[in-house]
Amino acid sequence: MAALDSVTLDIVKDSLIAIGDEVFYAFAQTSMSPIIYETLDYACGIADAQGDLLTQGNGACGFIGMISPMIGEIIRKFGKGSMKSGDVYIINDPYMGGGTHLSDIGMVMPVFYQGEIIAFVGNKAHWSDVGGMAAGSFTTNSTEVFQEGLRFSGVKLVDAGEINATLTEIIAVNVRFPVSANGDMWGQIASLRTGFTRLVELCDKYGKAVLLKSMARLMDQGEMAARSRLAEMPRGIYEAEQFMDDDGHGSLVKIKVKVTINETGFTADFSGSNSQVASPINTGYSSLCAGVKVAYMSIINPGLSVNDGVFRTMQVIAEEGSVLKCDAPAPTSCYFESMLYALDTVWKALAPVFPEYLGAGHMLSVCAVILSGRHHRSGQSFLIVEPTGGGWGASRGKDGEVGQFCVGDGETYNVPVEMAEVRYGIRIDEYSLHTDGAGAGEFRGGSGAVRSYRALTDGQFFSASFGRNKFPAWGAAGGRDGSYNYFEFTRAGGRVEGPMGISAQTVLNKDDVVRMITCSGGGYGDPKKRDSEKVRMDVKNGYISPAQAAEDYGVLVDPENFTIQEVRR
């Protein structure tokens, strides 16, 4: 066995991180659905024998820290003593640890070495369809979880290497795209087995004792880094409150937070937030914690490797039965709306304190889109499940990013236009920036995006949830507010319907167009302090109009040759 010296421990520690990355990419290479292999709407992680997260790779930031509570639920339900090598468990219950909505399927595999569990490998991925009342299992009008698809509260999918044929048959006959579901299921299993193999190889090379010691070292270093950063932060209590657009039935939904930073750590208390509602914007506690972890990591160090050591100093409080800690059978298919508003409320509370890390308000919502129907050439069913990009808020010293996904989506991607037009029964009439000039500031908010889908067949169904539809992206430090997310329909005869922020299975017939528009982010700082040359270039590049340059920034720009005529401040 190799000696327990610090160099060896660090080599093994870094090997664990590399294995986590390999598990992540193995899934992308073996999955069947574009939302996984193109969008990267999934996460993979490795945990120690107690279920504490060691390392995680994720495309969606909203999955940060989701793997360990999911593994913890499996350990509590089955007990490690009943587990065998080759077992795989499946879980997507939104009210259990690691839960989001039913579409996000989690899997857990224990890793054995010489008859002992030394670790767990887990992943969580958005399946395109898990059954329920609507294609894509995305239902903006559901009133209880039973309408949203198949629910697995932690069951064994693979028993000692043998697949549970009864369970896979239940899945196959209850989802609309069984081939894709089966491919994604085996892709998840394959990535877990990749992690299992690499961890065993690491034990063979360095010995079990070195591996276990390196696991502890990895988390201890994460905690040390977090505590060191917290010690530098200003102590205090920071509060914010805002309203979600509505609950799907016309009522506003309040999100309230009190963030405390002191010598013991970081606490986000959401007491006083809205009770759970009869629409699918509720979220479970695990996804609330994941949202807070995004804001927490932003001020601790976004470059830190994610593990449970980093989060030992973080606490999240929410009331049972609230929209942020809902109870069964509350619907959760649009859980991301309340999770992201909670994240944004923490962000808004802390932005004045950490201006170098947290800028003005951004598009906020996933602006999730579901479109199903028949392909115009093949006649086969197609299904689009994807997020929409938009504008980010400016920050001190930096303009906002343009056309990026919301903070919960993180490093995910959209399906390329070329692939979309081949696979789906649509034509993309427009994909451009939304240059409405909103978000004025010394540093300008980033532009949103415009995307238009033209139906090429009759009887297509469009569902979407665009939050930030009534309340604009907020400005910071004297910057102006940004704009709003919305979509509208233009029927083949020319009639326009909208704008709106919620749709449930709206029918599109041939040559109907849905036009999706996302907001510009909030501005940062007094617009009159913006460098006049930057204003000139904003006009030249089409981000703002000459009229906006004059009114918001006090800079008169010639619209013909884009020269500055006068500066009035």
Helices and strands as residue ranges (DSSP letters): H 6-30, H 34-37, E 42-48, E 53-58, G 61-63, H 67-78, G 80-82, E 88-91, E 104-113, E 116-126, G 135-137, G 145-147, E 153-159, E 162-163, H 165-174, H 178-206, H 208-232, E 236-244, E 253-262, E 265-269, H 285-300, G 310-313, E 314-317, H 335-350, E 368-374, E 381-386, H 417-423, E 426-434, E 448-455, E 460-465, E 486-490, E 496-500, E 502-508, E 513-517, G 527-529, H 532-540, H 546-553, E 555-557, E 564-567
